[in-house]
Amino acid sequence: MSVWRIKFALFLVYFVFAILLNSVGTVILQVMSNYDLRHADAAILEAFKDLSIAAVSFLVASFLPRLGFRRAMMLGLAIVAIAAAAQPLVPSFLTSKLMFLATGVSFALVKVSVFATVGLITDGQREHASTMNVLEGMFMVGVLCGGVLFGAFVDASDAKNQDWLNVYWVLSGLSLFSLFILAVTPIDESASHQDKPHSAMEDFFDMLKLAMRPLAFVFILSVFLYVLIEQGIGTWLPTFNKEVLMMPADMSIQTGAVIFPLAIAIGRLSAGAVMARYSWYPVLNVCLVAMAALVILVLPLASGIEAQDSMTWGSAPIAAFIFPLIGLFMAPIYPAINSAVLSALPKHQHAAMTGLIVIFSALGGTTGSIITGRVFGALGGATAFYLSLVPIAAIMVTLYFFRKQTLRAAQAAETAPAHA
């Protein structure tokens, strides 16, 4: 099997889903105008996406090796290709809800399959970590491209114009192209099957037992804390720019929606090369120290800023450009710890572990956004972002124990054949 061809297929699939998943904000804005909806009504699109991801990951992650990872990815792409084509053909709020339901269901199939496939095609922990960083970097590139793509189809002069729905013809075509690439790319999945066949129910309960292992528990805590930080900063950065840095609304959004994800994309793509040469543990500790330093050094620059009558990019506070660069150092953490836990487990457990990754990533993201929002409202934006130092310090502690567990698991895997 051609490893580079498989990697290209995985990167392309992740790129497509990055656009679909991160379009929810734009679609909420458009459906409110097109169908005269209230904010609360349109906000349900987020739930259709997120809850379907978590539910399907929990229910089917342990079963996917039976279906086959390539088949699962092709099924997910086929579902979103049909759902995307339905958007311009049957324009309605119900169709939009079904679109995000389909996207959530499909992404659950795809993410578990992609992560498990990375384990099948990489040799060694460093190559695995490098590939995971590039994969997540491509996801962030997709996020950026998605904003440009949707922006090209939206008619800013006519809120009722539904020509923006034609963007889904492009997305349906991209999904079908990705499906074709997968269809002509053979993948050897034999290593993902257990020597002793299990029933579907046994596979499901094995996933639950996996969550109770010390390795999985420390990992879950680490990934929860990381996503808490990323979503807390990412969600509230535009509000921080507007209320603390006194920037206009459009500049606040552009800074949060472009510089921060661009920094994450660059950080992950660059970390792909770094992780190929160095062990993940010291690299992540350097990243965490740099994140803390950036918070401590930059946030004082945000104090005492007064509103300007007509702010331009040239007169914007320096903190608006420097603080989003925290994404550069934040970027390698999520792919690296995912890679570390998967590399420490037998390949037949990768699908189940990825299911746990998806579930607790969703919980961490929701928790981070809520906590940051409450602190932001009660104590102010600067204090809310200063408090990110607490989970940063906590991750440094959990990573220490996580590394010990991964080394222990790797040693157990090496000695297991001798006792077989």
C-alpha positions as CSV (number, residue, x, y, z in Angstrom):
1,M,0.0,0.0,0.0
2,S,1.2,3.5,-0.8
3,V,1.6,5.4,2.5
4,W,1.9,8.8,0.9
5,R,-1.3,8.2,-1.2
6,I,-3.1,7.2,2.0
7,K,-1.8,10.3,3.8
8,F,-3.0,12.5,1.0
9,A,-6.5,10.9,1.2
10,L,-6.6,11.4,5.0
11,F,-5.5,15.0,4.7
12,L,-8.1,15.7,2.0
13,V,-10.9,14.2,4.0
14,Y,-10.0,16.2,7.1
15,F,-9.8,19.4,5.0
16,V,-13.3,18.8,3.7
17,F,-14.8,18.3,7.2
18,A,-12.9,21.3,8.6
19,I,-14.9,23.5,6.2
20,L,-18.2,21.8,6.9
21,L,-17.9,21.7,10.7
22,N,-16.7,25.3,11.1
23,S,-19.3,26.8,8.8
24,V,-21.9,26.7,11.5
25,G,-21.4,30.3,12.6
26,T,-21.8,31.6,9.0
27,V,-24.9,29.4,8.4
28,I,-26.5,30.6,11.6
29,L,-26.1,34.1,10.5
30,Q,-27.5,33.4,7.0
31,V,-30.5,31.3,8.1
32,M,-31.6,34.0,10.6
33,S,-31.8,36.4,7.7
34,N,-33.2,34.0,5.1
35,Y,-35.9,32.4,7.3
36,D,-36.5,35.2,9.9
37,L,-35.4,33.1,12.8
38,R,-34.5,34.2,16.3
39,H,-31.0,33.7,17.7
40,A,-32.2,31.0,20.0
41,D,-33.8,29.1,17.2
42,A,-30.9,29.3,14.9
43,A,-28.4,28.3,17.6
44,I,-29.8,24.8,17.6
45,L,-27.7,24.1,14.5
46,E,-24.6,23.9,16.9
47,A,-26.4,21.2,18.9
48,F,-27.3,19.2,15.8
49,K,-23.6,19.1,15.0
50,D,-21.9,18.6,18.4
51,L,-24.4,16.1,20.0
52,S,-24.4,13.9,16.9
53,I,-20.6,13.8,16.9
54,A,-20.5,12.8,20.6
55,A,-23.4,10.3,20.4
56,V,-22.2,8.5,17.3
57,S,-18.6,8.3,18.6
58,F,-19.8,6.7,21.8
59,L,-22.0,4.2,20.1
60,V,-20.1,3.1,17.0
61,A,-16.3,3.8,17.7
62,S,-15.7,0.3,19.0
63,F,-17.5,-1.3,16.0
64,L,-15.7,0.5,13.2
65,P,-12.9,-2.1,12.8
66,R,-15.6,-4.6,11.8
67,L,-17.0,-2.2,9.1
68,G,-13.5,-1.2,8.0
69,F,-12.0,2.3,8.4
70,R,-11.9,3.0,4.6
71,R,-15.5,2.0,4.2
72,A,-16.5,4.1,7.2
73,M,-14.8,7.2,5.7
74,M,-16.4,6.6,2.3
75,L,-19.8,6.2,4.0
76,G,-19.3,9.5,5.9
77,L,-18.3,11.3,2.7
78,A,-21.2,9.9,0.8
79,I,-23.6,11.1,3.5
80,V,-22.3,14.7,3.5
81,A,-22.2,14.8,-0.3
82,I,-25.9,14.0,-0.5
83,A,-26.7,16.4,2.4
84,A,-24.7,19.2,0.9
85,A,-26.5,18.8,-2.5
86,A,-29.8,18.9,-0.7
87,Q,-29.1,22.4,0.7
88,P,-29.5,24.3,-2.6
89,L,-32.1,21.8,-4.0
90,V,-34.5,22.1,-1.0
91,P,-33.6,25.3,0.8
92,S,-35.1,25.4,4.3
93,F,-34.1,25.6,8.0
94,L,-35.0,21.9,8.3
95,T,-32.5,21.1,5.5
96,S,-29.8,23.0,7.3
97,K,-30.5,21.1,10.5
98,L,-30.3,17.8,8.6
99,M,-27.1,19.0,7.0
100,F,-25.4,19.5,10.4
101,L,-26.8,16.3,11.7
102,A,-25.3,14.5,8.7
103,T,-22.0,16.4,9.2
104,G,-21.8,15.4,12.9
105,V,-22.7,11.7,12.2
106,S,-20.2,11.6,9.3
107,F,-17.4,13.3,11.2
108,A,-17.7,10.8,14.1
109,L,-17.2,8.0,11.5
110,V,-14.4,9.9,9.8
111,K,-12.4,11.1,12.8
112,V,-12.3,7.6,14.5
113,S,-11.3,6.0,11.1
114,V,-8.7,8.7,10.3
115,F,-7.0,8.4,13.7
116,A,-7.0,4.6,13.6
117,T,-5.6,4.6,10.0
118,V,-2.7,6.9,11.0
119,G,-1.7,4.2,13.5
120,L,-1.8,1.6,10.7
121,I,0.5,3.5,8.3
122,T,3.1,5.0,10.6
123,D,6.1,3.3,12.1
124,G,7.1,4.5,15.6
125,Q,5.9,7.2,17.9
126,R,7.8,10.1,16.3
127,E,6.4,9.4,12.8
128,H,2.9,9.0,14.3
129,A,3.2,12.4,16.2
130,S,4.5,14.1,13.1
131,T,1.7,12.8,10.9
132,M,-0.9,13.8,13.5
133,N,0.4,17.3,13.7
134,V,0.3,17.7,9.9
135,L,-3.2,16.2,9.9
136,E,-4.5,18.7,12.5
137,G,-2.7,21.4,10.7
138,M,-4.5,20.6,7.5
139,F,-7.8,20.8,9.5
140,M,-6.9,24.4,10.5
141,V,-6.1,25.2,6.9
142,G,-9.5,23.9,6.0
143,V,-11.0,26.2,8.6
144,L,-9.3,29.2,7.1
145,C,-10.2,28.2,3.5
146,G,-13.8,27.6,4.6
147,G,-14.2,31.2,5.7
148,V,-12.9,32.5,2.4
149,L,-15.1,30.0,0.4
150,F,-18.4,30.9,2.2
151,G,-17.5,34.6,2.0
152,A,-17.2,34.4,-1.8
153,F,-20.8,33.1,-2.1
154,V,-22.5,35.4,0.5
155,D,-24.1,38.6,-0.9
156,A,-23.5,41.2,1.8
157,S,-25.9,43.7,0.1
158,D,-29.0,41.4,0.2
159,A,-29.6,39.5,3.5
160,K,-32.5,37.5,1.9
161,N,-30.4,36.3,-1.1
162,Q,-30.0,32.5,-1.0
163,D,-27.3,32.3,-3.7
164,W,-24.9,31.5,-0.8
165,L,-26.4,28.0,-0.8
166,N,-24.5,27.3,-4.0
167,V,-21.4,26.9,-2.0
168,Y,-22.7,23.5,-1.1
169,W,-22.3,22.3,-4.7
170,V,-18.6,22.9,-4.3
171,L,-18.6,21.1,-0.9
172,S,-20.6,18.2,-2.4
173,G,-18.1,18.0,-5.2
174,L,-15.1,18.0,-2.8
175,S,-16.7,15.2,-0.8
176,L,-17.2,13.1,-3.9
177,F,-13.7,13.7,-5.0
178,S,-12.4,12.7,-1.6
179,L,-14.6,9.6,-1.8
180,F,-13.1,8.7,-5.2
181,I,-9.5,9.1,-3.9
182,L,-10.3,6.7,-1.0
183,A,-12.0,4.2,-3.3
184,V,-8.9,3.8,-5.4
185,T,-6.5,3.8,-2.4
186,P,-6.2,0.4,-0.8
187,I,-5.5,0.3,2.9
188,D,-4.3,-2.8,4.8
189,E,-6.4,-2.8,8.0
190,S,-5.5,-6.3,9.2
191,A,-3.5,-5.0,12.2
192,S,-6.7,-3.4,13.6
193,H,-8.4,-6.7,14.1
194,Q,-7.9,-8.8,17.2
195,D,-6.5,-12.3,17.0
196,K,-9.4,-13.6,19.0
197,P,-12.8,-12.5,17.6
198,H,-15.1,-10.6,19.9
199,S,-18.8,-9.9,19.7
200,A,-20.0,-6.3,19.0
201,M,-21.1,-6.0,22.6
202,E,-17.8,-7.2,23.9
203,D,-16.1,-4.6,21.8
204,F,-18.3,-1.9,23.2
205,F,-17.7,-2.9,26.8
206,D,-13.9,-3.1,26.1
207,M,-14.1,0.6,25.1
208,L,-15.7,1.4,28.5
209,K,-13.0,-0.7,30.3
210,L,-10.4,1.2,28.4
211,A,-11.6,4.5,29.8
212,M,-10.9,3.1,33.3
213,R,-7.3,2.3,32.7
214,P,-4.8,4.7,34.4
215,L,-3.3,5.6,31.0
216,A,-6.7,6.5,29.5
217,F,-7.7,8.4,32.6
218,V,-4.7,10.6,32.7
219,F,-4.9,11.2,29.0
220,I,-8.6,12.1,29.2
221,L,-7.8,14.7,31.8
222,S,-5.0,16.1,29.7
223,V,-7.0,16.4,26.5
224,F,-10.0,17.8,28.5
225,L,-7.7,20.6,30.0
226,Y,-6.2,21.4,26.6
227,V,-9.5,21.8,24.8
228,L,-10.8,23.8,27.7
229,I,-8.0,26.3,27.1
230,E,-8.2,26.3,23.3
231,Q,-12.0,26.8,23.1
232,G,-12.0,29.2,26.0
233,I,-9.5,31.5,24.3
234,G,-10.8,30.9,20.7
235,T,-14.4,31.5,21.5
236,W,-13.9,34.6,23.6
237,L,-11.0,36.2,21.8
238,P,-13.3,38.4,19.6
239,T,-15.1,39.6,22.7
240,F,-11.8,40.3,24.4
241,N,-10.7,42.4,21.5
242,K,-13.8,44.4,21.5
243,E,-14.4,45.0,25.2
244,V,-10.8,45.0,26.5
245,L,-8.8,46.2,23.6
246,M,-11.6,48.6,22.4
247,M,-11.4,47.4,18.8
248,P,-14.3,47.8,16.4
249,A,-16.5,44.7,16.0
250,D,-15.3,43.8,12.5
251,M,-11.6,44.1,13.4
252,S,-12.3,42.1,16.6
253,I,-13.8,39.2,14.6
254,Q,-11.1,39.3,12.0
255,T,-8.3,39.1,14.5
256,G,-9.9,36.2,16.4
257,A,-11.1,34.3,13.3
258,V,-7.9,34.7,11.2
259,I,-4.8,35.3,13.3
260,F,-5.5,32.8,16.0
261,P,-6.5,29.8,13.7
262,L,-3.7,30.8,11.3
263,A,-1.2,30.6,14.2
264,I,-2.6,27.2,15.1
265,A,-2.3,26.0,11.5
266,I,1.3,27.2,11.2
267,G,2.2,25.7,14.6
268,R,0.8,22.3,13.8
269,L,2.3,22.1,10.3
270,S,5.7,23.2,11.7
271,A,5.4,20.8,14.6
272,G,5.1,17.9,12.1
273,A,8.8,18.4,11.3
274,V,9.8,19.0,14.9
275,M,8.0,15.9,16.2
276,A,9.7,13.8,13.6
277,R,13.1,14.6,15.3
278,Y,12.3,15.1,19.0
279,S,10.3,13.4,21.6
280,W,6.9,14.9,22.3
281,Y,7.3,15.4,26.1
282,P,10.1,18.0,26.2
283,V,8.6,19.8,23.1
284,L,5.2,20.1,24.9
285,N,6.7,21.4,28.1
286,V,8.5,24.1,26.1
287,C,5.2,25.0,24.4
288,L,3.4,25.2,27.8
289,V,6.1,27.4,29.3
290,A,5.9,29.7,26.2
291,M,2.1,29.9,26.5
292,A,2.3,30.9,30.1
293,A,5.0,33.5,29.3
294,L,2.9,35.0,26.6
295,V,-0.1,35.3,28.9
296,I,2.0,36.9,31.6
297,L,3.9,39.3,29.3
298,V,1.2,40.3,26.9
299,L,-1.9,40.8,29.0
300,P,-0.5,43.8,30.9
301,L,-0.3,45.5,27.5
302,A,-4.1,45.3,27.3
303,S,-4.7,47.4,30.4
304,G,-5.7,51.1,30.2
305,I,-6.6,51.1,26.5
306,E,-9.0,53.8,25.5
307,A,-11.5,53.7,22.7
308,Q,-10.5,55.5,19.4
309,D,-12.9,57.3,17.2
310,S,-11.6,55.5,14.0
311,M,-9.2,52.6,14.8
312,T,-7.2,51.2,11.9
313,W,-4.9,48.2,11.7
314,G,-2.0,50.6,12.1
315,S,-3.4,52.1,15.3
316,A,-4.7,48.9,16.8
317,P,-3.2,47.8,20.2
318,I,-0.1,45.6,19.9
319,A,-1.7,43.0,22.1
320,A,-4.3,42.3,19.4
321,F,-1.5,41.0,17.2
322,I,0.7,39.3,19.8
323,F,-1.7,37.5,22.0
324,P,-3.3,35.3,19.2
325,L,0.2,34.0,18.6
326,I,-0.4,31.8,21.6
327,G,-1.9,29.5,19.0
328,L,1.6,28.7,17.7
329,F,2.6,27.1,21.0
330,M,-0.8,25.7,21.8
331,A,-0.9,23.9,18.4
332,P,1.3,20.9,18.9
333,I,-0.3,19.8,22.2
334,Y,-3.5,18.2,21.1
335,P,-2.1,16.1,18.2
336,A,0.9,15.1,20.2
337,I,-1.0,13.7,23.2
338,N,-3.4,12.0,20.9
339,S,-0.5,10.4,19.1
340,A,1.2,9.4,22.4
341,V,-1.8,7.6,23.7
342,L,-2.6,5.8,20.5
343,S,1.1,4.8,20.0
344,A,1.1,3.3,23.5
345,L,-2.0,1.1,22.7
346,P,-2.4,-2.0,20.4
347,K,-3.6,-1.0,17.0
348,H,-6.9,-2.9,17.5
349,Q,-7.7,-0.4,20.4
350,H,-7.1,2.7,18.4
351,A,-10.7,3.1,17.2
352,A,-12.1,2.8,20.7
353,M,-9.6,5.2,22.1
354,T,-10.4,7.7,19.4
355,G,-14.0,7.5,20.4
356,L,-13.0,8.6,23.9
357,I,-10.9,11.4,22.4
358,V,-13.9,12.8,20.5
359,I,-16.3,12.6,23.5
360,F,-14.0,14.3,26.0
361,S,-12.7,16.9,23.5
362,A,-16.4,17.9,23.0
363,L,-16.9,18.1,26.8
364,G,-13.7,20.1,27.4
365,G,-14.6,22.5,24.6
366,T,-18.0,23.2,26.0
367,T,-16.7,23.5,29.6
368,G,-13.9,25.9,28.6
369,S,-16.3,28.2,26.7
370,I,-18.8,28.3,29.6
371,I,-16.2,28.9,32.3
372,T,-14.4,31.6,30.4
373,G,-17.7,33.3,29.5
374,R,-18.8,33.4,33.2
375,V,-15.5,34.7,34.4
376,F,-15.4,37.2,31.6
377,G,-18.8,38.5,32.6
378,A,-18.0,38.6,36.3
379,L,-14.4,39.7,36.5
380,G,-13.5,41.0,33.0
381,G,-11.7,39.7,30.0
382,A,-8.1,40.2,31.2
383,T,-8.8,38.2,34.4
384,A,-10.6,35.4,32.4
385,F,-7.5,35.0,30.2
386,Y,-5.1,35.3,33.2
387,L,-6.9,32.3,34.7
388,S,-5.9,30.2,31.7
389,L,-2.6,29.8,33.6
390,V,-4.4,27.4,36.0
391,P,-5.2,24.7,33.3
392,I,-1.8,25.4,31.7
393,A,-0.1,24.5,35.0
394,A,-2.5,21.5,35.4
395,I,-1.6,20.1,32.0
396,M,2.1,20.2,32.9
397,V,1.3,18.0,35.9
398,T,-1.0,15.6,34.0
399,L,1.6,15.3,31.2
400,Y,4.2,14.1,33.7
401,F,2.0,11.2,34.8
402,F,0.7,10.6,31.3
403,R,4.3,10.2,30.0
404,K,5.0,7.6,32.8
405,Q,1.9,5.7,31.8
406,T,2.7,5.7,28.1
407,L,6.2,4.4,28.9
408,R,4.8,1.7,31.1
409,A,2.3,0.7,28.4
410,A,5.0,0.6,25.7
411,Q,7.1,-1.7,27.9
412,A,4.2,-4.0,28.5
413,A,3.5,-4.1,24.8
414,E,7.1,-5.1,24.1
415,T,7.1,-7.9,26.6
416,A,3.6,-9.2,25.8
417,P,4.6,-11.5,22.9
418,A,7.1,-13.3,25.2
419,H,4.3,-14.4,27.5
420,A,1.9,-15.3,24.7
